[in-house]
Amino acid sequence: MIFKQKIADYFLYRHRFLFAYLIIGLIFAGLILYTFNFAPNGLSQTEIKSVSISMDIQNGLDVITLANTDLPYHLLQKTSISILGLNTLAIKLPSILIASLCLIFLALMYSQWFKRNVTILGLLITITLGIFLYFAQSGSPEIMYFFWPTLILFISGLIIQNPKYKIPKSIFLAISIALSLYTPMMIYVIISIVIAALLHPKIRLKLKRLPRKYLFILPMILVIGIVPLITSIVK
């Protein structure tokens, strides 16, 4: 018992989870740097196509201009290129930033449901997935297939577990869902999440208790967010 108390007094032991998160972040950064520096030179065809779409977005944005698939990614990539110039780092930086945010939201989402040691294990598995690393350093929008489900599930978990600030969270969720629909095939992921939520008794009960104003405000935000996408489909 005395031995255990002495171990618990160690600085490294008391902050072991923080150090674990830092190590995971360093491993991820190292893997990205490795793939960035030692990958074959030049850009892939998907990256060239992505840059072409991003650069075609006009500065004076209108509904027609906004009607692009993966619009949030291309706007971020255009901003990156405008600031840093047309180079490999500027092209790939949006994917690296989005992948980093994805890991942060993933850690927060895991911590909502699991113990911290399980969260750390889940993050280690994620950063060592070849497909995740490839998308994280690729200057194309495929990383959004990881980002949107993670963000939507994280916000949904916040709404379910913590009743505080429910309106801002719900608005943020509606905006996230609307923007995610610009990514091809994400509609099927959203439908799957909605079906799973409706089948869960606890979540279904919370949905029934939502004020009626939610039934108007949230769908309205969702529709406004996808107006450019609807315009593109109609034309």
N, C-alpha and C positions, 0 to 999 in steps of 0.2 A: 504493500500500500504506500509506504514511504517512497519506494522507487518510482511508482506511478506518479506520485505528487511532484517529484523532482523533474520527471519528464515533462509534465504539464506546465512547469514553470519556465521551460526553455522558450526563448523568443521564436525560434524556428517552428517549434511545435504549436505554439499558440496562433501563429500566422501561417500555418502549413497550407491552408487552402488558398490564401492570397498568393503565396509563392508558387503554388501549383498552377494558378491561372496565369501568372507572369511567365512561367516556363512554357506553358502551352502557347502563349502569345509569341514568345521568342522562337519556338519551334516553327510556328506558322510563318513568321517573318523570314526565318532562315530558309524554309522550303520554297517560299515565293521568290526570294532572292536567287536561290539556286536555279529554279526553273527559268527565271527571268534572264539570268546571265549565261546559263549553259544550254538553254534550248536552242534549236537551229535558228540561224539568223533569218531575218525577214518576217513578214506578216503572212498569216494564213489568208485564204480566200474569204472566209467568214469575217475576219478582222478588217480586210480591205472593204468589203461590202458594208460593214457597220460604220466605218469612217465615212464612206461615201454618203450614206443616209444621214449621218449626224451633220456633215458639212452642208447638206442640201437644205437643212432647216433654216428658214429665213430669220433674220433678226426681228423683223416686224411680224410677230406671230399672229396668225389668224386661225379660224376653225379648220380651214383646208390644210394649212401647214401642220397643225397639230394632229391631223388624222394619220398618224404613223403607228405601226406596231412597235412595241417596246419604246414608246415615247419617253418615259422617264429616264431610261438609260441613255438614249441618244441625246437628250438635252444635257445630261451630265457630261457625256463625252464631248459634246460641242463646247461646253464651258471649259473643260479641261484643256482642250486643244487651243481654245482662244487665249487662255492664260499662259500655258507652257509652250505653245507652238506645236507644229505638226511633227511629233517625234514619238518613238516607241513608248516612252514613259507616259506621255500625255494620253496616248491611245489606250494603254492598259490600266492606267490609274483608276478609272471609275470601277472596273471589276475588282481591283484590289480593295478599294474602300468599301464597296458593297459587300464583298466577302467578309471583311473585318466586322462590319455591322451585323452581318448574318450570324457570325460566331458570338457576338455580344448578346443578340436577341435569343440565340439558341441557349446560351448559358443561363440567361434570365428565365427562359421558358422552362428549362429542365429544373431549375431551382424552385419553381412553383409547385412541382409535382414530386420531385425526388430529393433524396439527400445529396449533400454536396459531393460526396465521393462518386456517386453515380453520375452527377453532372460532369465531373472531370473526366470520367471514363468516356462518356458520350462525346465530349469535345475532342478527346484524343482520337477516337474512331473517326470523327468527321474530318479533322485536319489531315488525316492520313489516307482518306479516300482519294484515289487517283482522279476521279471525275471532278470532285470538288476543287482540287488543286489546279486542274487543267482550266476549269471555268474561271477560277479566281485570278489567273494570270493572263487570261485571254481577253483581248480587246473587243469582245463581242457580247451580246446581251444574255447569253445562256445562263450566267450566274443568277439571273432573276428567278429562274425556276427553283433555286434554293431559297432566295431571299423572301419572296412574297409569302409562301406558306408559313415560313418561320415567323415573320412579322405578324401575320394575321392570327396565327395560333397564340402568339405571345400576348397580343392585345386582348384577344378573347378570354384568355386565362386571367388577365388583370380584371376584366369586367366581372367575371364569375366569382373570383375569390375575394375581391376588395370592392365594396359598394361605394367607396368614396370617389368623387369626381367621375361619376358614371357617364354624365353627358359629354364631357370632353373626350373621354376614352371612346365612347360610342361614335362620336363624330370622326375621330382619328381612324377608327376601324372602318367606317363607311368610305372615307377617302382612300385608305389603303386598298380596300376591295376594288374600288373604282379604278385606281391606277394599275392594279394587278391585271385587270382585264385587257390592258394593252399588250400583255405578254400572251402570245398564242397558246392555246390549250389550257390556260389557267382557269377558264370557266368551269372545266370539269373538276378541277381541284376544289374550287369554291362550292360547287354543287355537292361534292363528297363531304366537305366540312359541314355544310348546312344539314345534310341528311344525318350525319353522325350526331350533330347537336340536337336535332329534333328527336332522335331515338334515345337520347340520354335523359332519364327522368328528372334529374336535378336541374339540368340546363333548360329543359322544356318548362319546368315550373318557374324558373327565373324569367324566361321569355314572356310567360303569361302575365307576370307581375310588372312588366314594363309599362310606363305611362303611355297613353294613347298618342301623345304628341310624337313619340319615337316612331310610331307607325307612319307618320307623315314626313318628319324631318330627315330621318336617315335614308329612306328610299329617294327623297328629293336630292340629297347630296350625292348619292350614288348615280342617279340619272344625269345630273349636271356634269359629273366627272367624266362620264363616258359619251357625252354629246359628240365630241370630235370623232370618236370611234364609230358611233352610229352613223354619222355623216359619211364617213369613209365607206362603210358597208353598203349604205343605200346607193352611193354613187358608183 
